[in-house]
Amino acid sequence: MALSKYMLKKPVALIQQESEKGELKRTLTAANLVSLGIGCIIGTGIFVMTGQAAAQFAGPAIILSFILAGCCCAFAALCYGELASMLPVSGSAYSYAYASLGEIFAWIVGWLLLLEYGIAGSTVAVGWSGYIVSFLKDFHIIVPPEWAAATGMKVTLASGAAGKAIFNLPAALGLSVVTMLLVVGVKESATVNNIIVIIKVAVILLFIAFGLFYITPANWHPFLPANTGEYGHFGWSGVFHGASYIFFAYVGFEAVSTAAQEARNPQRDVPIGIVGSLTVCTILYILVSLVLTGIVKYTTLDVPDPIAVAVDAIHLPWLAFTVKIGAICGLSSVMLVLMYGQTRIFYTMARDGLLPPLFSHVHPRFKTPWLNTILVGILSAVVAGMTPIEDLGDLVNLGTLMAFTIICFTVFYMRRKEPNLPRPFKVPFPKVTPWLGMAFCLFLISTLWATFVALIPYFILGFAIYFGYGIRHSRLRNHKASPIEFAQAASEADLA
């Protein structure tokens, strides 16, 4: 089969028509989308990884790591904003790649997004489990250690003896609750998310406000600790390594683009949601990093709950309790948005025929892709229950950075290929911004080379699924009619 067969592009007119005639309910406002983005971004990164990156890689200069990672995300966010305003559909980067680069690239992006959303959801659930177990312990409710860690991990049993964990039950249960919420409906899920976002942002602002009075400037010295002689451990290489590590903290802002088909005015509201949520979170991250490394020495922050360590150091028990509540709420909303994003991407891929039809089946009452949501929930819960958090973070970062690289290139490509398409939101400095985005992403990818090599079997599996199923069931490939006729046929197939 000729190479051009794999580069078949989905017409922009078809994508826009599918958006207008979608089955999903349009209930989300610009405020909902900003909240959705904040809900996904603020979580494991700020409550867990900030302290670990400072202790292991960059010291107080972790602030520079956040700025570097934030710049990378800013360029990608602007590119997402332009594409989302042109193509307001729920498939996010997958749909954008389908319209510009072709079907094989769309599949690659969709497969990478599974790393970003599916694996990230499981990663966050593991962190959520740790805070829940700690919170319950304050009320003398003890979760058996063997049921609160990944399968096979060494734990200290209640008797004091050494043992191995069976399954991380709280993590699996947390994802199960999120799954049920998403099955019931996106409007209800958005309402819950809005409440959670208010709580966790308030907690972070409390930490910043009170923490400012307990900063010891001596803790910021040296601001950039000398390199230990090993790449990535302090010095400028530590700042760069720290940027790729805490990149996880920014994962999720583009989840706003997966909600395009459920937004009331996607051309205007989706770019606002993407850029607005990223801006708010970047400012909060920088302030938290300053306060955190100012209250305690960075060497003490290599723990699962660094913000709690800082709060304990200033001896305010009520604030420590509040921080735990905020962390639990924060991680809950991240799980919600990541699961939401993954199910909507699978929904779009199934409508295109690249995945089985069950992924696009919409519940007659709730108007949500319920079978898709349940299946993703089960798989994510199993992964969360059996896999340590440290084995998942770099996988998520690599998948996200590769997807971002393709997105930045897509903006450049569409500017040349479809210059006259309406663009309600335009990337500033379009001849420079996409290339800077690609450069930042590729630089951070270079620091994750070992992870890339380890993922080769994952990519082989993805291509096996595409060539074994997707290529034979692709609606665009198997239908020779015009885009409008194809859209009508697709709608009839969905109804059947």
C-alpha positions in Angstrom: 0.0 0.0 0.0 1.4 3.4 -1.0 2.7 5.6 1.7 0.1 8.2 0.8 -2.6 5.8 2.1 -1.3 6.3 5.6 -1.2 10.1 5.2 -5.0 10.4 4.4 -6.2 13.6 6.0 -9.6 14.2 7.5 -11.1 17.3 5.7 -11.5 20.4 7.9 -15.0 20.9 6.6 -15.9 17.4 7.9 -14.4 18.0 11.3 -16.3 21.3 11.6 -19.6 19.7 10.6 -19.2 16.8 13.1 -18.7 19.5 15.8 -21.9 21.2 14.8 -23.9 18.0 14.8 -22.4 16.2 17.7 -24.4 14.2 20.2 -22.7 15.6 23.3 -24.5 18.4 25.3 -23.1 21.9 25.1 -23.2 23.0 28.7 -19.7 24.4 29.5 -18.9 28.1 29.8 -15.5 29.9 29.6 -15.4 29.9 33.4 -16.1 26.2 33.5 -13.2 25.6 31.1 -10.7 27.7 33.0 -11.8 25.8 36.1 -11.5 22.6 34.2 -7.9 23.5 33.3 -6.9 24.6 36.8 -8.6 21.4 38.1 -6.3 19.3 36.0 -3.1 21.2 36.4 -3.0 21.8 40.1 -2.4 18.4 41.7 0.4 16.0 42.0 2.9 18.5 40.6 2.4 21.1 43.2 1.6 18.9 46.2 4.3 16.2 45.6 6.8 16.8 42.8 7.8 20.4 43.7 9.7 19.4 46.8 11.2 16.2 45.3 12.6 18.2 42.3 14.1 20.8 44.6 15.7 18.2 46.8 17.0 16.0 44.1 17.8 18.3 41.1 17.7 22.1 41.4 17.5 23.3 45.0 15.8 26.7 45.3 16.4 27.2 41.6 13.5 24.9 41.1 11.7 28.2 40.4 13.8 28.4 37.2 12.7 24.9 36.3 9.1 25.9 36.6 9.7 29.0 34.4 11.4 26.8 31.8 8.7 24.2 31.8 6.1 27.0 31.8 7.6 28.6 28.7 7.5 25.3 26.9 3.8 24.9 27.9 3.0 28.6 27.0 4.1 28.1 23.4 2.2 24.8 23.2 -0.9 26.4 24.8 -1.0 29.2 22.2 -0.8 26.6 19.5 -3.6 24.6 21.1 -5.7 27.8 21.4 -5.4 28.5 17.6 -6.2 24.9 16.6 -9.1 24.6 19.1 -10.7 27.8 17.7 -10.4 26.4 14.2 -11.4 22.8 15.0 -13.7 22.8 18.0 -13.9 19.0 18.5 -13.4 16.7 21.4 -10.4 14.8 20.1 -7.8 17.4 21.0 -4.4 16.9 19.5 -5.6 13.7 17.8 -8.2 15.6 15.7 -5.7 18.4 14.9 -3.1 15.9 13.6 -5.8 14.1 11.5 -6.7 17.3 9.7 -3.1 18.3 9.0 -0.6 15.5 9.0 -2.8 12.5 8.2 -4.2 9.4 9.8 -1.0 7.6 10.8 0.1 10.7 12.7 -3.3 11.1 14.2 -3.1 7.5 15.5 0.4 8.2 16.9 -0.8 11.3 18.8 -3.9 9.4 20.1 -1.6 6.6 21.4 0.7 9.2 23.0 -2.3 10.9 24.6 -3.1 7.6 26.3 0.2 8.0 28.1 -0.7 11.6 29.1 -4.3 11.1 30.3 -4.7 7.4 31.1 -1.3 6.8 32.8 -1.4 10.3 34.4 -4.8 9.5 35.9 -3.4 6.4 37.5 -0.3 8.3 38.7 -2.4 10.9 40.4 -4.6 8.3 42.0 -1.5 6.8 43.7 -0.6 10.2 45.1 -4.3 10.7 46.2 -4.1 7.4 48.0 -1.2 8.5 50.1 -2.9 11.6 51.3 -6.1 9.7 52.0 -4.3 7.1 54.1 -2.5 9.9 56.0 -5.8 11.8 56.5 -7.7 8.8 57.8 -4.8 8.0 60.2 -5.4 11.4 61.9 -8.9 10.0 62.8 -7.4 6.6 64.0 -8.7 4.8 60.9 -5.8 2.6 59.7 -5.7 1.3 56.2 -3.6 -2.0 56.2 -0.2 -1.2 54.5 -0.5 -4.2 52.2 -3.7 -2.7 50.7 -2.3 0.9 50.3 0.7 0.4 48.0 1.4 -1.0 44.6 1.5 -4.8 44.1 4.8 -6.3 45.2 6.2 -3.2 46.9 7.9 -3.7 50.3 5.9 -2.5 53.2 5.9 -2.6 57.0 2.9 -4.6 58.1 0.8 -3.6 61.1 2.6 -6.2 63.2 5.9 -4.6 62.4 7.1 -7.4 60.2 8.3 -6.8 56.6 5.9 -7.8 53.8 4.8 -7.0 50.3 1.8 -5.0 49.2 -1.1 -6.7 47.5 -3.0 -3.9 45.9 -3.4 -0.1 46.3 -7.1 -0.2 47.1 -7.7 3.5 47.9 -6.3 4.5 44.5 -8.5 2.1 42.7 -11.6 3.2 44.7 -10.9 6.8 44.0 -10.8 6.2 40.3 -14.0 4.2 40.6 -15.9 7.2 42.1 -14.6 9.5 39.4 -15.7 7.0 36.8 -19.3 7.0 38.2 -19.3 10.8 38.2 -18.3 11.0 34.5 -20.9 8.4 33.5 -23.7 10.5 35.1 -22.8 13.6 33.1 -20.3 16.3 32.3 -22.4 19.1 33.7 -22.6 17.4 37.1 -18.9 16.6 36.9 -18.0 20.2 36.1 -20.0 21.4 39.1 -18.1 19.1 41.4 -14.9 20.2 39.8 -15.7 23.9 40.2 -16.2 23.3 44.0 -13.0 21.3 44.3 -11.0 23.9 42.4 -12.2 26.7 44.7 -11.2 24.7 47.8 -7.7 23.7 46.6 -6.8 27.2 45.2 -8.0 28.7 48.5 -5.7 26.2 50.4 -2.7 27.1 48.2 -3.3 30.8 48.7 -3.5 30.3 52.5 -0.2 28.4 52.4 1.4 31.3 50.4 -0.1 34.0 52.6 0.9 32.5 55.9 4.2 31.0 54.7 5.5 34.4 53.6 5.8 35.4 57.3 8.0 32.3 58.1 10.5 32.5 55.2 14.2 32.3 56.3 16.2 33.9 53.4 19.2 31.8 54.4 17.3 28.7 53.1 17.6 30.2 49.6 21.4 30.0 49.7 22.9 28.7 47.6 20.1 29.5 45.2 21.7 27.3 42.5 23.6 24.5 44.3 26.9 23.4 42.7 26.7 20.3 40.5 27.6 17.1 42.2 29.6 15.9 39.2 26.6 14.0 37.8 24.4 15.4 35.1 21.1 16.5 36.4 22.1 16.8 40.0 22.1 20.5 40.8 23.9 23.2 38.7 22.3 24.2 35.4 21.9 20.6 34.3 19.8 20.1 37.5 17.6 23.0 36.5 17.1 21.4 33.1 16.5 18.0 34.6 14.1 19.5 37.1 12.2 21.1 34.3 11.6 17.8 32.6 10.7 16.2 36.0 8.2 18.8 37.1 6.7 19.1 33.6 4.1 16.7 35.0 2.9 19.6 37.1 1.7 21.3 33.9 0.1 18.3 32.3 -3.6 18.8 31.8 -4.1 22.4 30.5 -4.7 21.0 27.0 -7.5 18.8 28.5 -9.6 21.9 28.0 -9.5 21.3 24.2 -11.1 17.9 24.7 -14.2 19.6 26.0 -14.7 21.6 22.8 -17.8 19.7 21.7 -19.4 20.4 25.1 -18.5 24.1 25.2 -21.3 26.6 24.5 -19.0 28.8 22.4 -15.9 26.8 21.7 -14.2 29.2 19.3 -14.0 31.8 22.0 -14.2 29.8 25.3 -11.6 27.1 24.6 -8.7 29.4 24.0 -9.7 31.4 27.1 -9.8 28.1 29.1 -6.4 27.0 27.9 -4.4 30.2 28.2 -6.2 31.4 31.3 -5.7 28.2 33.3 -2.1 27.9 32.4 -1.4 31.5 33.4 -3.1 31.2 36.8 -1.3 28.0 37.6 2.2 29.2 36.5 1.9 32.1 38.9 0.8 29.9 41.7 3.6 27.4 41.1 6.3 30.1 41.2 4.9 31.5 44.5 4.6 28.1 46.1 8.2 27.2 45.1 9.5 30.4 46.7 7.6 30.0 49.9 8.3 26.2 50.2 12.1 26.5 49.7 12.1 29.6 52.0 10.4 28.0 54.9 12.6 24.9 55.1 15.9 23.8 53.5 15.5 22.2 50.2 17.4 19.1 51.3 14.4 18.2 53.6 11.8 18.1 50.9 12.5 14.7 49.3 9.2 13.3 50.7 5.7 12.5 49.3 4.2 15.5 51.1 6.6 18.4 51.0 4.0 21.1 51.6 2.9 19.3 54.7 6.5 19.2 55.9 6.8 23.0 55.4 3.5 23.6 57.3 4.6 21.4 60.2 7.8 23.5 60.4 5.8 26.6 61.2 3.7 24.8 63.8 0.2 25.7 62.7 -1.8 22.4 63.1 -5.0 23.9 61.6 -3.1 24.8 58.5 -1.5 21.4 58.2 -5.0 19.8 58.4 -6.3 22.3 55.8 -3.4 21.5 53.5 -4.3 17.8 53.6 -7.9 18.6 52.7 -6.7 20.8 49.9 -4.3 18.1 48.6 -7.1 15.5 48.6 -9.4 17.8 46.8 -6.8 18.9 44.4 -5.8 15.4 43.4 -9.5 14.4 43.1 -10.2 17.1 40.5 -7.1 16.1 38.6 -8.3 12.5 38.4 -11.6 13.7 37.2 -10.3 15.9 34.4 -7.7 13.4 33.2 -10.3 10.6 33.0 -12.6 13.0 31.2 -10.0 13.9 28.6 -9.0 10.3 27.9 -12.6 9.1 27.4 -13.3 12.0 24.9 -10.3 11.2 22.9 -11.3 7.6 22.7 -14.8 8.7 21.8 -13.5 10.7 18.8 -11.1 7.9 17.6 -14.0 5.4 17.7 -16.2 7.7 15.7 -13.5 7.7 13.1 -13.4 3.9 13.1 -9.9 3.6 14.5 -11.2 2.0 17.7 -14.2 -0.4 18.2 -17.7 1.2 18.2 -18.3 0.6 21.9 -15.9 3.6 22.7 -18.3 6.0 20.9 -21.6 4.6 22.2 -23.5 7.4 24.0 -25.9 6.7 26.9 -29.4 7.6 25.9 -30.2 9.4 29.1 -26.9 10.9 30.4 -25.5 11.7 26.9 -22.0 10.6 27.9 -19.8 7.9 26.3 -20.6 5.6 29.2 -19.1 2.2 28.1 -15.9 4.0 27.1 -15.8 5.7 30.5 -16.4 2.5 32.4 -13.7 0.6 30.5 -11.1 3.4 30.9 -12.0 3.6 34.6 -11.4 -0.1 35.1 -8.1 -0.1 33.3 -6.9 3.0 35.1 -7.9 1.6 38.5 -6.0 -1.6 37.9 -2.8 0.3 36.8 -3.1 2.6 39.8 -3.5 -0.4 42.2 -0.5 -2.3 40.8 2.1 0.3 39.7 4.4 2.6 41.8 4.1 6.3 41.2 7.8 6.7 40.3 7.5 4.3 37.4 4.8 6.4 35.8 5.8 10.1 35.9 8.4 10.1 33.1 6.1 8.1 30.9 3.5 10.8 31.1 6.0 13.6 30.5 7.5 11.9 27.4 4.1 11.2 25.9 3.0 14.8 26.5 6.1 16.4 25.1 5.9 14.4 21.9 2.3 15.3 21.5 3.1 19.0 22.1 5.8 18.8 19.4 3.4 17.6 16.8 0.8 20.2 17.8 3.3 23.1 17.4 4.3 21.7 14.0 0.6 21.4 13.1 0.0 25.1 13.6 2.9 25.9 11.2 1.6 23.4 8.7 -2.0 24.7 8.8 -0.8 28.3 8.3 0.8 27.3 5.0 -1.8 24.7 3.9 -5.0 26.4 4.9 -4.2 30.1 5.3 -7.7 31.3 4.7 -9.5 29.2 7.3 -11.2 31.3 10.0 -9.1 31.6 13.2 -11.0 33.2 16.0 -7.8 32.9 18.1 -4.4 33.4 16.4 -1.0 32.5 17.7 1.1 35.7 18.1 4.2 35.9 16.0 3.2 32.8 14.0 6.5 32.5 12.2 8.4 32.1 15.5 6.1 30.8 18.2 5.5 27.2 16.8 9.2 26.7 16.2 10.1 27.9 19.7 7.5 25.5 21.1 9.0 22.6 19.2 12.5 23.5 20.3 11.6 23.6 24.0 9.8 20.3 23.7 12.6 18.5 21.9 15.1 19.9 24.4 13.1 18.4 27.3 12.6 15.2 25.4 16.4 14.8 25.1 16.6 14.6 28.9 14.2 11.6 28.9 16.1 9.5 26.3 16.2 6.4 28.6 12.4 6.6 29.0 12.0 6.8 25.2 14.0 3.7 24.7 12.0 1.8 27.3 8.8 2.8 25.5 9.7 1.2 22.2 7.5 -1.9 23.0 4.6 0.4 23.7 4.9 2.1 20.3 5.2 -1.4 18.6 1.9 -2.4 20.3 0.3 0.8 19.1 1.2 0.2 15.5 0.1 -3.4 15.8 -3.4 -2.2 16.9 -3.5 0.4 14.1 -2.5 -2.0 11.3 -4.5 -4.9 12.8 -7.8 -3.0 13.4 -7.7 0.8 12.7 -6.6 0.8 9.2 -9.2 -1.8 8.2 -12.1 0.0 9.9 -11.2 3.7 9.3 -14.3 5.4 8.1 -12.4 8.0 6.1 -10.3 5.4 4.4 -13.2 3.1 3.5 -15.6 5.8 2.4 -15.0 7.3 -1.1 -17.8 9.9 -0.9 -17.5 13.6 -0.3 -16.9 15.0 3.2 -20.6 15.9 3.6 -21.8 12.5 2.4 -19.2 10.9 4.7 -20.5 12.9 7.7 -24.1 11.8 7.0 -23.0 8.1 6.7 -21.1 8.4 10.0 -24.1 9.8 11.8 -26.3 7.0 10.5 -23.8 4.5 11.6 -23.7 6.0 15.1 -27.4 5.9 15.3 -27.5 2.2 14.2 
